Amino acid sequence: MAFSAFGAPAWADDVRPNVQPRPPIDVGRDDGASARASGESPEPSAPEVADEGDLERDVEVEPFSEARSREYFAVAPEGLSEETVEEVAKLDGVASAEVVDAARVRIDGEPTSVLGVDPSSFRNYAPEPSAESDEIWQGVAEGRIALSNEVGKQRGLDVGSEITVAGGKGEVDRQVWTHATSGVAGIDGLISREVAEDLGFPKGNALVISAPDADLWEVRDDLAEVLGEDVGLQLLAEEPEARPAGAEGAAVGGDTVEEMIAAAESQLGVPYVWGGETPQGGFDCSGLVQWAFARAGVAVPRVTHDQWWAGEHVDYDEARRGDLIFWRSDPTAPDYISHVAIYLGDGRMLEAPSTGDVVKVTDVRTAKMAGVVRVHAAD
């Protein structure tokens, strides 16, 4: 399946993000028999922060005021004009638009997508466990970095540790203040806009857009018209009403599925590596899925949250060999898709589990399962 983007925005080190529209479908709980009802959601709790005693509180951060939904993320090669931002905010159905600075930089040598944010206002768009924590946003305001739960834990970047962030204007050392997922797929770090400026981020080149009661397809069309073809749009929300998955082509099956599974099985024993996508460099969960499908001539997205939209959603009791199984297991963002595995049939699956482990076959875990996707391939 070929996925397209609205433009190809340039990030700080010219590594382009995989930003693409994702068709919304109903993934709400239905009859209790679905995979989505097979496990309880993680219990929300405020993420741990480093030593609160280190906070100087010399930067004022506004308290949490109102939870705002996240429907779209837009990113441009350069800063968006005030007129453009105002035009977006006035679109029918748009409740608010938060200006942020977006860039792909290197954290301890690894390419990582990061946002520069205003802690006082961006916190209202963050997942609930983080939004209400004054300590998280005070730390960001004072120059520390919040890493996603996945990056922090899989790469061993512990809370309280010092890391080096390299951008277009050089390097800075920063303390990992917390592991708190941003709620924007593919974004693995949050810093203040002041730190972003020091690193050479484009100023105000991205928007987090809240449109909770709008028709998401109409909003997408309006946003594309206002922002232009150079701006990438990423759908973050799921449509509350049932709609077709909209995946092109037909479900992958037969010999193609077996070829994909054979490729994945050939990598048994290969170490898990965060960001890994080759036999030589190791695999993370979504990297293995993309690599195995590519060996069978099928293109799927790189990021787990995007692979969730690579085809038709089915219940686990209807799963068949070659389907993808997804989980929501990030306690800092309970609604976020955070893991994927390949279903082999008979209650077994193949996965790249986590740091310190290897590609292996395991029993299917139903706890915290989000659902099952049958991948489609373009005609």
C-alpha positions as a printed NumPy array, in Angstrom:
array([[  0.   ,   0.   ,   0.   ],
       [  1.422,   3.341,  -1.014],
       [  0.892,   6.161,   1.473],
       [  1.093,   9.795,   0.384],
       [  1.615,  13.046,   2.302],
       [  0.408,  16.579,   1.858],
       [  3.829,  17.923,   0.924],
       [  7.254,  16.981,   2.248],
       [  8.354,  19.389,   4.991],
       [ 12.063,  19.715,   5.742],
       [ 13.186,  19.234,   9.351],
       [ 16.3  ,  20.549,  11.049],
       [ 18.788,  17.962,   9.791],
       [ 16.887,  17.431,   6.523],
       [ 15.571,  14.055,   7.646],
       [ 11.98 ,  14.13 ,   6.49 ],
       [  9.207,  12.887,   8.818],
       [  6.726,  10.245,   7.684],
       [  3.639,  12.477,   7.837],
       [  0.537,  11.153,   6.149],
       [ -3.251,  11.346,   6.26 ],
       [ -4.906,   8.434,   8.046],
       [ -8.568,   7.576,   7.361],
       [-10.652,   7.62 ,  10.564],
       [-12.741,   4.584,  11.461],
       [-14.733,   3.481,  14.458],
       [-12.499,   1.696,  16.935],
       [-14.781,   2.117,  19.921],
       [-15.796,  -0.794,  22.092],
       [-18.849,  -2.523,  20.682],
       [-20.205,  -5.856,  21.879],
       [-17.645,  -7.011,  24.411],
       [-16.408,  -9.735,  22.098],
       [-13.937,  -7.562,  20.268],
       [-10.241,  -7.491,  20.991],
       [-10.613,  -3.941,  22.207],
       [-12.657,  -5.201,  25.15 ],
       [-10.286,  -8.027,  26.007],
       [ -8.022,  -6.035,  28.303],
       [ -8.251,  -3.077,  30.58 ],
       [ -6.724,   0.265,  29.612],
       [ -3.669,   1.401,  31.559],
       [ -4.538,   3.36 ,  34.669],
       [ -3.59 ,   7.012,  34.037],
       [ -1.064,   8.438,  36.459],
       [  1.266,  11.434,  36.354],
       [  4.663,  10.452,  34.903],
       [  7.685,  10.532,  37.194],
       [  9.902,  13.604,  37.042],
       [ 13.507,  14.102,  38.128],
       [ 14.335,  15.84 ,  41.42 ],
       [ 11.692,  18.516,  42.016],
       [ 14.115,  20.17 ,  44.408],
       [ 16.181,  21.252,  41.402],
       [ 13.372,  23.479,  40.135],
       [ 14.104,  27.165,  40.573],
       [ 10.571,  28.246,  39.612],
       [ 11.959,  31.441,  38.109],
       [  9.824,  30.929,  34.975],
       [  6.078,  31.3  ,  35.37 ],
       [  3.97 ,  28.449,  33.995],
       [  0.209,  28.833,  33.807],
       [ -1.825,  26.112,  35.554],
       [ -3.73 ,  23.517,  33.574],
       [ -6.949,  25.177,  32.45 ],
       [ -8.862,  23.116,  29.888],
       [ -8.239,  19.803,  28.157],
       [ -8.078,  20.286,  24.385],
       [ -8.4  ,  17.467,  21.892],
       [ -5.805,  16.813,  19.168],
       [ -7.306,  16.221,  15.727],
       [ -4.503,  17.256,  13.359],
       [ -0.791,  17.981,  13.384],
       [  0.519,  20.227,  10.598],
       [  4.227,  20.782,   9.876],
       [  5.836,  23.099,   7.309],
       [  9.411,  23.585,   6.087],
       [  9.463,  27.145,   7.449],
       [  7.581,  29.249,   9.976],
       [  3.882,  29.842,   9.343],
       [  2.755,  33.465,   9.119],
       [  0.463,  34.966,  11.755],
       [ -2.143,  35.474,   9.036],
       [ -2.061,  31.765,   8.153],
       [ -2.389,  30.706,  11.784],
       [ -5.328,  33.079,  12.259],
       [ -6.979,  31.715,   9.115],
       [ -6.616,  28.154,  10.407],
       [ -8.095,  29.135,  13.788],
       [-11.149,  30.636,  12.04 ],
       [-11.964,  27.548,   9.967],
       [-15.359,  25.965,  10.583],
       [-15.013,  23.283,  13.211],
       [-11.571,  24.367,  14.465],
       [-11.685,  25.184,  18.171],
       [ -8.035,  26.197,  18.573],
       [ -4.589,  25.891,  17.033],
       [ -1.375,  25.711,  19.079],
       [  1.804,  27.02 ,  17.443],
       [  4.915,  24.889,  18.022],
       [  8.426,  24.539,  16.563],
       [  9.123,  21.15 ,  14.93 ],
       [ 12.488,  19.641,  14.002],
       [ 14.305,  16.358,  13.73 ],
       [ 17.517,  16.538,  15.742],
       [ 19.983,  14.071,  17.223],
       [ 19.704,  12.989,  20.829],
       [ 22.855,  11.185,  21.933],
       [ 23.536,  10.614,  18.244],
       [ 20.119,   9.177,  17.318],
       [ 17.689,  11.068,  15.023],
       [ 14.698,  12.081,  17.125],
       [ 11.623,  14.197,  16.309],
       [ 11.139,  16.996,  18.84 ],
       [  8.724,  19.877,  19.414],
       [  9.537,  23.242,  20.931],
       [  6.465,  24.241,  22.945],
       [  5.073,  26.899,  25.248],
       [  4.565,  24.827,  28.433],
       [  1.737,  27.07 ,  29.673],
       [ -0.472,  26.476,  26.649],
       [  0.743,  23.204,  25.118],
       [  0.027,  21.302,  28.339],
       [ -3.681,  21.671,  27.584],
       [ -3.178,  19.509,  24.443],
       [ -1.1  ,  16.844,  26.181],
       [ -2.454,  13.424,  27.255],
       [ -4.301,  13.633,  30.544],
       [ -1.672,  11.985,  32.799],
       [  0.844,  14.679,  31.817],
       [ -1.406,  17.69 ,  31.282],
       [ -2.296,  18.129,  34.944],
       [  1.252,  17.748,  36.294],
       [  2.639,  21.2  ,  37.165],
       [  6.086,  19.707,  37.757],
       [  6.399,  18.359,  34.183],
       [  5.772,  21.716,  32.555],
       [  7.813,  23.68 ,  35.062],
       [ 10.793,  21.475,  34.227],
       [ 10.319,  21.95 ,  30.484],
       [  9.978,  25.71 ,  30.968],
       [ 13.291,  25.763,  32.84 ],
       [ 15.13 ,  24.127,  29.948],
       [ 14.861,  20.394,  30.561],
       [ 13.555,  17.827,  28.054],
       [ 10.563,  15.497,  28.234],
       [ 11.134,  12.299,  26.258],
       [  8.395,   9.911,  25.19 ],
       [  7.9  ,   6.854,  27.347],
       [  9.069,   4.6  ,  24.498],
       [ 12.251,   6.491,  23.66 ],
       [ 13.19 ,   7.015,  27.275],
       [ 12.818,   3.391,  28.276],
       [ 13.834,   1.597,  25.075],
       [ 16.993,   3.686,  24.654],
       [ 17.903,   3.683,  28.326],
       [ 17.673,   7.471,  28.661],
       [ 16.674,   7.474,  32.296],
       [ 14.795,  10.221,  34.087],
       [ 17.387,  12.501,  35.67 ],
       [ 20.164,  11.58 ,  33.226],
       [ 22.035,  14.082,  31.034],
       [ 21.767,  13.839,  27.241],
       [ 23.234,  15.762,  24.304],
       [ 20.861,  17.337,  21.803],
       [ 22.401,  18.359,  18.454],
       [ 20.553,  20.775,  16.173],
       [ 21.273,  23.161,  13.348],
       [ 23.101,  25.636,  15.632],
       [ 25.175,  23.127,  17.573],
       [ 24.778,  21.021,  20.701],
       [ 23.3  ,  21.51 ,  24.143],
       [ 23.3  ,  19.21 ,  27.168],
       [ 19.947,  18.761,  28.838],
       [ 18.496,  16.751,  31.711],
       [ 15.849,  14.155,  30.947],
       [ 13.081,  15.544,  33.113],
       [ 10.39 ,  12.928,  32.508],
       [  9.122,  10.171,  30.247],
       [  5.837,  11.567,  28.957],
       [  4.473,  10.811,  25.477],
       [  3.377,  13.951,  23.618],
       [  0.211,  12.557,  22.019],
       [  1.497,  13.419,  18.525],
       [  2.51 ,  10.263,  16.658],
       [  6.217,  10.172,  15.856],
       [  7.159,  13.019,  18.235],
       [  9.524,  11.731,  20.906],
       [ 10.661,  14.859,  22.723],
       [  9.365,  18.179,  24.085],
       [ 11.484,  21.212,  24.902],
       [ 10.72 ,  24.882,  25.466],
       [ 10.586,  27.185,  22.46 ],
       [ 13.571,  29.057,  23.907],
       [ 15.711,  25.903,  23.816],
       [ 14.362,  25.138,  20.338],
       [ 15.533,  28.56 ,  19.152],
       [ 19.002,  27.924,  20.579],
       [ 19.143,  24.671,  18.602],
       [ 18.068,  26.295,  15.342],
       [ 14.526,  24.975,  15.016],
       [ 12.299,  26.678,  12.416],
       [ 10.18 ,  29.143,  14.383],
       [  6.451,  28.407,  14.465],
       [  6.499,  25.907,  11.591],
       [  3.923,  23.523,  13.054],
       [  0.43 ,  23.486,  14.542],
       [ -1.486,  21.169,  16.834],
       [ -5.118,  21.658,  15.825],
       [ -8.167,  20.962,  17.963],
       [-11.455,  20.372,  16.128],
       [-13.408,  18.056,  18.442],
       [-16.893,  18.419,  16.935],
       [-15.965,  18.809,  13.264],
       [-16.209,  16.51 ,  10.275],
       [-12.549,  15.532,  10.104],
       [-12.575,  15.044,   6.341],
       [-13.987,  18.54 ,   5.747],
       [-11.447,  20.027,   8.156],
       [ -8.64 ,  18.217,   6.356],
       [ -9.704,  19.679,   3.009],
       [ -9.967,  23.178,   4.497],
       [ -6.58 ,  22.878,   6.176],
       [ -4.933,  21.678,   2.973],
       [ -6.343,  24.675,   1.106],
       [ -5.216,  27.216,   3.716],
       [ -1.803,  25.718,   4.441],
       [ -0.774,  24.754,   0.922],
       [  0.899,  21.742,  -0.628],
       [  4.217,  22.125,   1.217],
       [  2.61 ,  21.476,   4.597],
       [  2.261,  17.918,   5.905],
       [ -0.971,  16.993,   7.666],
       [ -1.245,  14.151,  10.123],
       [ -4.576,  12.977,  11.506],
       [ -4.287,  12.291,  15.233],
       [ -7.914,  11.563,  16.136],
       [-10.25 ,   8.68 ,  15.52 ],
       [-13.678,   9.398,  14.06 ],
       [-16.344,   8.645,  16.709],
       [-18.83 ,   7.458,  14.064],
       [-18.253,   4.331,  12.002],
       [-16.74 ,   4.893,   8.551],
       [-15.009,   2.58 ,   6.056],
       [-11.301,   2.119,   6.634],
       [-10.682,   3.601,   3.202],
       [ -7.587,   1.49 ,   2.581],
       [ -6.746,   1.18 ,  -1.11 ],
       [ -6.729,  -2.161,  -2.922],
       [ -7.506,  -5.547,  -1.439],
       [ -6.42 ,  -7.353,   1.709],
       [ -3.024,  -9.009,   1.454],
       [ -3.399, -12.762,   1.459],
       [ -2.211, -16.123,   0.2  ],
       [  1.356, -16.391,  -1.046],
       [  2.118, -12.75 ,  -0.189],
       [  1.281, -13.271,   3.472],
       [  3.372, -16.435,   3.606],
       [  6.299, -14.654,   1.974],
       [  6.015, -11.842,   4.541],
       [  5.866, -14.287,   7.453],
       [  8.826, -16.282,   6.109],
       [ 10.84 , -13.065,   5.936],
       [  9.915, -12.171,   9.519],
       [ 10.747, -15.694,  10.738],
       [ 14.163, -15.439,   9.093],
       [ 14.961, -12.727,  11.644],
       [ 14.246, -14.788,  14.761],
       [ 16.945, -14.088,  17.322],
       [ 17.887, -10.677,  15.907],
       [ 18.198,  -8.154,  18.787],
       [ 15.57 ,  -5.518,  19.468],
       [ 16.978,  -2.052,  18.751],
       [ 14.91 ,   1.124,  19.109],
       [ 14.574,   2.64 ,  15.63 ],
       [ 16.031,  -0.517,  14.08 ],
       [ 14.764,  -1.555,  10.659],
       [ 17.406,  -3.888,   9.172],
       [ 18.855,  -7.337,   9.97 ],
       [ 22.259,  -5.717,  10.448],
       [ 21.038,  -2.91 ,  12.707],
       [ 18.366,  -4.836,  14.601],
       [ 14.628,  -4.215,  14.69 ],
       [ 12.018,  -2.458,  16.75 ],
       [  8.431,  -3.705,  16.51 ],
       [  7.247,  -1.547,  13.622],
       [ 10.586,  -1.715,  11.833],
       [ 10.298,  -5.501,  11.669],
       [  6.742,  -5.277,  10.317],
       [  7.706,  -2.795,   7.606],
       [ 10.809,  -4.804,   6.606],
       [  8.938,  -8.124,   6.403],
       [  6.122,  -6.688,   4.286],
       [  8.653,  -4.993,   2.002],
       [ 10.282,  -8.382,   1.329],
       [  6.875,  -9.477,   0.002],
       [  6.483,  -6.36 ,  -2.133],
       [  4.001,  -4.553,   0.133],
       [  4.708,  -1.029,   1.429],
       [  3.439,  -0.147,   4.901],
       [  4.278,   2.917,   7.054],
       [  7.258,   2.963,   9.397],
       [  5.604,   4.159,  12.634],
       [  3.372,   1.861,  14.713],
       [  0.666,   4.486,  15.094],
       [  0.539,   4.831,  11.284],
       [  0.55 ,   1.054,  10.695],
       [ -2.71 ,   1.03 ,  12.671],
       [ -4.259,   2.614,   9.542],
       [ -2.727,   0.256,   6.97 ],
       [ -5.925,  -1.67 ,   6.275],
       [ -9.169,  -3.074,   7.633],
       [ -9.825,  -3.3  ,  11.376],
       [-11.165,  -6.679,  12.517],
       [-11.947,  -8.284,  15.854],
       [ -9.385, -10.639,  17.339],
       [-11.746, -13.593,  17.06 ],
       [-11.727, -12.98 ,  13.284],
       [ -7.933, -12.622,  13.019],
       [ -6.132, -14.702,  10.437],
       [ -2.52 , -15.477,   9.671],
       [ -0.579, -12.362,   8.638],
       [ -2.827,  -9.816,  10.359],
       [ -1.229,  -7.224,  12.619],
       [ -2.07 ,  -7.012,  16.324],
       [ -1.77 ,  -3.692,  18.172],
       [ -1.64 ,  -2.653,  21.828],
       [ -2.18 ,   0.51 ,  23.859],
       [  0.301,   0.036,  26.69 ],
       [  1.84 ,   3.482,  27.273],
       [  0.784,   4.596,  30.781],
       [  1.628,   8.223,  29.939],
       [ -0.769,   8.21 ,  26.939],
       [ -3.399,   5.488,  27.421],
       [ -5.036,   6.062,  24.007],
       [ -1.77 ,   5.846,  22.062],
       [ -0.92 ,   2.863,  19.828],
       [  2.434,   1.693,  21.169],
       [  3.219,  -1.872,  19.981],
       [  2.599,  -4.176,  17.016],
       [  3.126,  -7.876,  16.258],
       [  2.414, -10.281,  13.363],
       [ -0.301, -12.871,  13.997],
       [  0.706, -16.419,  13.062],
       [ -2.546, -18.201,  13.925],
       [ -3.494, -20.576,  16.761],
       [ -2.897, -17.916,  19.412],
       [  0.727, -17.305,  18.42 ],
       [  2.467, -14.163,  17.161],
       [  5.89 , -12.944,  16.046],
       [  7.282,  -9.71 ,  17.499],
       [ 10.308,  -7.608,  18.355],
       [  9.361,  -7.046,  22.011],
       [ 11.65 ,  -4.544,  23.753],
       [ 15.212,  -3.575,  24.614],
       [ 17.226,  -6.532,  25.881],
       [ 15.086,  -9.025,  23.983],
       [ 15.157, -10.501,  20.469],
       [ 12.729, -11.154,  17.615],
       [ 10.733, -14.19 ,  18.723],
       [  7.45 , -16.1  ,  18.629],
       [  5.2  , -15.78 ,  21.68 ],
       [  1.639, -16.393,  22.793],
       [ -0.791, -13.601,  21.958],
       [ -1.36 , -11.191,  24.848],
       [ -4.914,  -9.867,  25.016],
       [ -4.354,  -7.442,  27.914],
       [ -4.335,  -3.832,  26.646],
       [ -4.89 ,  -5.009,  23.071],
       [ -6.178,  -2.223,  20.811],
       [ -7.272,  -4.372,  17.891],
       [ -6.273,  -6.207,  14.735],
       [ -5.548,  -4.838,  11.242],
       [ -5.68 ,  -6.783,   7.975],
       [ -3.183,  -4.989,   5.748],
       [ -4.297,  -3.869,   2.285],
       [ -2.059,  -3.596,  -0.782],
       [ -2.615,  -1.114,  -3.591],
       [ -3.906,  -2.551,  -6.852]])
